Amino acid sequence: MYTTGETGATTPPPPRGELVRRDPGLGMLAAQLLFAVQDELYRRLGEAGYRDLRPRHGLVLAYLDQRGSRATELAALSGRHKQRIGRTVDELEALGYVRRDPDPADRRAKLVVPTARGRAVMRRSDQIMADLGTRAAAAVGADAYHQFRHTLHQLIHELREARPTGPGQQPR
């Protein structure tokens, strides 16, 4: 879109990079936060000997119960498709972080269960994430950090649960 100045001449908008630096959108801010957290988490996991893990593995490891979880549960918790979870479980199984066991409640179903290595990396990840939370609270103040987390939860709920039903319609 071009703008018309006082002289009537049209001028192109500023470069997109300049606009983004001035006022990044919600998605860009959320992505920058995610990437900053992932960068530190996976750097520190690598330093601890888990160099084979990638951010996509968090789709499973972040939500996996110590006693095991069904892929459908992992998909629901992560908000991702079961097929994507299945591919990630395949990778983690090949790397030795999880195994598939029969579900004692339903022999037709499988549980994704962390191995000893999987449980160890889950504990280390939990420690790193707690440390990041502590650092964030120290950086902005405990009350501001608590309010920030509360606001994030509200926004996630609004954007996931209260979706508009069609073009131009109000959220449910």
Secondary structure by P-SEA (a helix, b strand, c coil): cccccccccccccccaaaaaaacccaaaaaaaaaaaaaaaaaaaaaaaccccccccccccccccccccccaaaaaaaacccaaaaaaaaaaaaaacccccccccccccbbbbcccaaaaaaaaaaaaaaaaaaaaaaaaccaaaaaaaaaaaaaaaaaaccccccccccccc
